[in-house]
Amino acid sequence: MIEVDGLTVRYGGVTSLDAMSLTFEQGTCGLIGPNGAGKTTFFNVLSGFVRPAAGAVRAFGVDLLSMAHYRRARWGCAGRSRPSRPSRSCPCSTTWPMVHEHSRLGGASRRADVLDAITFIGLDADPETKVRTLGVGQRRLVEVARAVVGRPRLVLLDEPPPGCRTRRRATWPR
């Protein structure tokens, strides 16, 4: 659950978020709005990359704004902003263990967690497949898999791939 109260973000003289208050219940939730509505700014506040002028944000009872951005990853806040560009000559799974390294889980489960992430997002490609051989949709799914490696408490996806939610039920495999 995420509770936002009076969140305000200003860039110089421009107010991107103005006293935003809302609650996201546990589960899959989303924000829809036109370009410039502040969706990415909101994700950047949750991630810790943007400091708000005012307001409070709590996730599962924890004050996110009091936590440094690098500590949020260890706490369990993971995300992917607009699609990144992984090295096209690398296998899909190359950077996932590095993401796992910064999670709160031990290294013993690293390979199993990477394979669970692939299963969870429904990627129909071998983890050792080179990124350059994948289509655009599959490359976006690789980004989602990178976000869920390490079983974070909170996954933030800015512009997730089309159909991402409908491909799999939003529960983690056990």
Buried (B, 14 or more C-beta within 10 A) or exposed (E): EBBBBBBBBEEEEEEBBEEBEEEBEEEEEEEEEEEEEBBBBBBBBBBBEBEBEEBBBBBEEBEBBEBEBEEBBEBBBBBBBEBEEBEEEEBBBBBBBEBBEEBEBEEEBBBEBBBBBBEBBBBEBEBEBBBEEBEEEBBBBBBBBBBBBBBBBBBBBBBBBEEBEEBEEEEEEE
